Amino acid sequence: MSDEFDRGMPSDHRPVVHLLRIGKTGSTALVDAFRAADRYSRIRVACHGHEVTLAQLPPGEPWVFTARDPIERFVSAFGSRMRCGRPRYDYPHSHAEARAFARFSHPHDLGAALDCEDWELRAEAERAMHSINHVRSSYWDWFENPDTLQRRRGECLAMLRTRTLDTDAPRLAARFGIPPDRFQLPRAADTAHRNPPLPPRPAEVTARSRANLRGWYAADYEFLDLADAWFAE
């Protein structure tokens, strides 16, 4: 989504704050809201695409990011890619994604298969985890390593949580001078790019899946521990 708006116009002399867009953490809703309210803001929010990492941001310039529990992020990513991003987007499955969704139609079926005794099913599950867009990514893809994150922690203006975005985002917008009545997160599921509810799975399947995914995303939970310690306020 990086474009001329995010790079800024020569006549725009406002200070810049960069939005690091970690996939499936609510950043699409933030982009829409900040772009709609841009004329009222004292700050230009550069809403970069998902491919832009912390290392690519100009040193010394402030940045914000959104964060979400890794398992919630996994479930959201699975559902979004299973629908090819529709209705907001329409990105066809890669060959590897098509194979994954032909075998797994529910995120917790995939998660539960990660320690399956059937080695062929377990291999298919691991292959799927490495194949599905956003499912295969880690927070560290954007932040590199703890040393890099620590070196640039002083530039971080805010960490916004997906679960509390309805309150976190307006507070950030107010810091940018945007009047409360001019900042509105999208509400419709399609514009906010939210998933419809998934059908339930048996409790034992969900519990097994969550335990496996907690291990799979262990590095992401370590990232969130650091982020909570450094940026939660």
Backbone torsions as a table, in degrees:
resi	resn	phi	psi	omega
1	MET	NA	0.7	176.5
2	SER	-62.5	132.2	179.1
3	ASP	-154.5	-168.1	-176.5
4	GLU	-60.6	-34.7	178.2
5	PHE	-58.9	-44.0	-176.4
6	ASP	-75.4	-29.2	177.4
7	ARG	-77.5	-22.9	177.9
8	GLY	92.2	149.5	176.7
9	MET	-94.4	150.6	-178.6
10	PRO	-56.4	-29.1	-178.2
11	SER	-84.2	-4.9	-178.0
12	ASP	-94.0	106.6	-175.5
13	HIS	-104.1	15.2	179.0
14	ARG	-69.2	151.5	172.0
15	PRO	-60.1	151.0	-177.0
16	VAL	-108.1	138.1	166.9
17	VAL	-123.2	129.0	-177.4
18	HIS	-92.1	134.9	173.6
19	LEU	-99.8	111.8	173.6
20	LEU	-80.2	121.7	-170.9
21	ARG	-102.3	88.4	174.2
22	ILE	-75.8	128.6	-174.9
23	GLY	-60.3	140.5	175.3
24	LYS	62.2	39.9	175.6
25	THR	-125.1	13.1	178.4
26	GLY	95.5	6.7	-174.8
27	SER	-69.6	-26.9	178.6
28	THR	-61.6	-42.0	177.6
29	ALA	-63.8	-39.2	178.4
30	LEU	-63.9	-42.5	179.5
31	VAL	-58.0	-48.8	-179.3
32	ASP	-59.9	-44.0	-176.3
33	ALA	-67.7	-44.1	-178.2
34	PHE	-71.6	-34.4	177.3
35	ARG	-67.1	-40.4	-179.8
36	ALA	-66.2	-29.8	-176.8
37	ALA	-101.2	9.3	-172.1
38	ASP	-57.5	-37.1	-176.2
39	ARG	-64.6	-18.8	-177.6
40	TYR	-99.4	-3.7	-171.1
41	SER	-93.2	140.7	173.0
42	ARG	-80.3	-10.1	-176.3
43	ILE	-118.8	139.9	170.3
44	ARG	-92.0	115.7	179.3
45	VAL	-89.7	113.4	179.2
46	ALA	-85.5	104.7	-174.9
47	CYS	-93.5	80.4	-174.0
48	HIS	-68.8	167.3	175.1
49	GLY	-75.3	168.8	-177.9
50	HIS	-60.7	-21.6	-175.0
51	GLU	-78.6	-13.4	-176.3
52	VAL	-82.2	128.6	-177.5
53	THR	-108.9	170.2	179.2
54	LEU	-58.4	-39.4	-178.5
55	ALA	-63.3	-21.8	-178.7
56	GLN	-88.2	-9.8	178.7
57	LEU	-80.1	144.2	179.2
58	PRO	-58.9	128.1	178.6
59	PRO	-55.9	138.2	177.3
60	GLY	91.6	-13.9	-179.9
61	GLU	-90.9	139.9	-175.6
62	PRO	-71.8	154.2	179.9
63	TRP	-145.3	157.9	175.4
64	VAL	-130.8	162.8	177.3
65	PHE	-153.3	163.0	176.5
66	THR	-110.6	147.8	-177.6
67	ALA	-137.6	153.6	-175.4
68	ARG	-150.2	151.1	174.5
69	ASP	-53.9	130.6	-174.5
70	PRO	-58.2	-34.0	179.4
71	ILE	-72.5	-40.5	174.7
72	GLU	-61.1	-39.6	178.5
73	ARG	-64.7	-41.1	177.3
74	PHE	-59.9	-47.6	-179.1
75	VAL	-61.7	-42.9	179.3
76	SER	-64.1	-44.0	-179.4
77	ALA	-64.4	-42.2	179.5
78	PHE	-59.8	-49.5	-178.4
79	GLY	-63.5	-41.1	-179.5
80	SER	-64.1	-47.2	-178.2
81	ARG	-72.0	-30.2	176.3
82	MET	-60.8	-32.8	178.4
83	ARG	-91.7	8.3	-176.5
84	CYS	59.3	28.2	178.9
85	GLY	80.3	-1.7	-177.9
86	ARG	-71.6	149.8	12.5
87	PRO	-92.3	-11.7	-176.5
88	ARG	-69.2	-43.2	-179.1
89	TYR	-118.1	179.5	174.4
90	ASP	-152.7	80.0	180.0
91	TYR	-107.0	109.9	-176.6
92	PRO	-57.9	154.8	176.0
93	HIS	-65.0	142.7	165.1
94	SER	-70.5	167.9	178.0
95	HIS	-58.8	-41.6	-178.5
96	ALA	-68.1	-37.8	177.1
97	GLU	-65.3	-43.3	179.1
98	ALA	-58.2	-40.4	177.7
99	ARG	-64.7	-41.0	-179.3
100	ALA	-63.4	-45.1	-176.3
101	PHE	-76.8	-20.1	172.9
102	ALA	-69.8	-26.6	-178.9
103	ARG	-96.7	-34.2	-176.1
104	PHE	-125.5	120.3	-178.8
105	SER	-106.0	1.1	179.7
106	HIS	-142.6	137.9	-176.7
107	PRO	-59.9	-35.7	-177.8
108	HIS	-78.7	-19.2	168.8
109	ASP	-67.1	-39.9	176.7
110	LEU	-65.4	-48.3	-179.0
111	GLY	-60.7	-41.1	-178.7
112	ALA	-67.7	-26.9	-177.8
113	ALA	-77.6	-8.1	-175.2
114	LEU	-68.2	-17.8	174.6
115	ASP	-123.3	26.2	-178.5
116	CYS	-63.9	142.3	177.7
117	GLU	-70.0	-24.7	175.3
118	ASP	-74.2	107.2	-171.2
119	TRP	-65.9	-29.6	178.8
120	GLU	-68.3	-42.3	178.0
121	LEU	-66.9	-40.9	178.4
122	ARG	-63.0	-39.7	178.5
123	ALA	-65.4	-39.1	177.0
124	GLU	-63.8	-38.6	178.7
125	ALA	-64.6	-45.5	178.8
126	GLU	-64.1	-38.8	177.6
127	ARG	-61.8	-42.5	179.4
128	ALA	-63.4	-41.2	-179.8
129	MET	-62.2	-30.7	179.3
130	HIS	-88.2	-6.1	-172.1
131	SER	-107.2	-33.6	-171.5
132	ILE	-80.3	126.9	-179.4
133	ASN	-57.1	139.1	-176.9
134	HIS	75.6	-40.9	174.3
135	VAL	-61.0	-38.7	-174.2
136	ARG	-80.5	-10.0	-175.3
137	SER	-91.1	160.9	179.5
138	SER	-127.5	154.7	174.2
139	TYR	-54.2	-34.4	-177.3
140	TRP	-68.7	-14.4	173.1
141	ASP	-63.2	-27.5	179.0
142	TRP	-95.4	-26.8	-172.9
143	PHE	-113.2	-4.4	172.0
144	GLU	76.0	-71.3	-178.6
145	ASN	-162.6	168.1	-177.7
146	PRO	-59.3	-34.7	179.9
147	ASP	-65.1	-43.8	178.0
148	THR	-62.7	-43.8	179.4
149	LEU	-61.9	-41.9	-179.9
150	GLN	-66.7	-38.8	179.9
151	ARG	-61.2	-31.6	-174.7
152	ARG	-110.5	12.4	-177.5
153	ARG	-64.4	-30.8	-179.7
154	GLY	-67.3	-16.8	179.3
155	GLU	-87.4	-12.3	-176.1
156	CYS	-75.5	121.1	-178.5
157	LEU	-85.6	-33.0	-178.0
158	ALA	-167.3	148.3	166.7
159	MET	-112.7	123.1	180.0
160	LEU	-105.7	134.1	179.1
161	ARG	-93.0	136.9	179.8
162	THR	-58.0	-41.6	-176.8
163	ARG	-66.3	-25.6	-177.9
164	THR	-117.5	25.3	-176.7
165	LEU	-62.5	-32.1	-179.3
166	ASP	-62.4	-25.8	177.3
167	THR	-104.2	-35.0	-179.1
168	ASP	-66.6	-45.2	-175.2
169	ALA	-64.7	-45.3	177.1
170	PRO	-61.8	-34.0	177.3
171	ARG	-65.2	-40.6	177.3
172	LEU	-65.9	-43.1	178.9
173	ALA	-60.0	-38.5	178.8
174	ALA	-63.7	-34.9	177.0
175	ARG	-65.3	-25.0	178.3
176	PHE	-88.9	3.1	178.4
177	GLY	86.0	10.0	-179.5
178	ILE	-81.2	124.3	178.6
179	PRO	-61.2	145.0	-177.5
180	PRO	-55.4	-34.6	-177.6
181	ASP	-79.7	-2.1	179.9
182	ARG	-107.7	-0.4	-179.7
183	PHE	-119.3	119.7	-176.9
184	GLN	-143.2	119.4	172.8
185	LEU	-70.8	144.3	178.1
186	PRO	-62.5	142.2	-177.2
187	ARG	-102.7	-34.9	-178.0
188	ALA	-66.1	141.7	-176.8
189	ALA	-60.8	-34.8	-177.1
190	ASP	-73.8	-42.0	179.5
191	THR	-72.1	-34.2	177.5
192	ALA	-80.1	-7.8	179.7
193	HIS	61.0	44.2	176.5
194	ARG	-95.4	150.1	178.6
195	ASN	-81.4	145.6	168.2
196	PRO	-69.5	160.2	179.8
197	PRO	-58.8	140.9	177.0
198	LEU	-89.9	151.4	175.7
199	PRO	-64.1	145.1	-178.6
200	PRO	-69.3	157.8	173.1
201	ARG	-120.6	157.9	177.5
202	PRO	-53.5	146.5	-174.4
203	ALA	-56.8	-37.4	-177.6
204	GLU	-69.4	-32.7	177.1
205	VAL	-68.3	-45.3	179.7
206	THR	-63.3	-42.7	-179.8
207	ALA	-63.8	-42.8	178.8
208	ARG	-65.0	-42.6	178.2
209	SER	-60.6	-47.6	-177.6
210	ARG	-63.1	-38.8	178.3
211	ALA	-64.3	-43.7	179.4
212	ASN	-65.2	-42.7	-178.1
213	LEU	-68.5	-32.1	176.6
214	ARG	-60.2	-40.0	176.5
215	GLY	-72.1	-40.6	-179.2
216	TRP	-60.6	-41.2	-177.4
217	TYR	-101.0	30.3	-178.2
218	ALA	-56.5	-40.3	-179.7
219	ALA	-65.7	-33.0	177.9
220	ASP	-70.4	-36.4	175.3
221	TYR	-66.9	-34.0	174.5
222	GLU	-64.5	-39.9	175.9
223	PHE	-59.5	-46.5	-177.8
224	LEU	-64.8	-33.5	175.7
225	ASP	-61.5	-44.8	177.1
226	LEU	-64.6	-44.4	-178.4
227	ALA	-62.2	-40.5	178.0
228	ASP	-63.1	-40.0	-178.4
229	ALA	-69.8	-34.3	-172.6
230	TRP	-99.5	-30.0	-169.2
231	PHE	-125.2	-3.2	-170.9
232	ALA	-59.4	-28.8	-179.1
233	GLU	-83.6	NA	NA
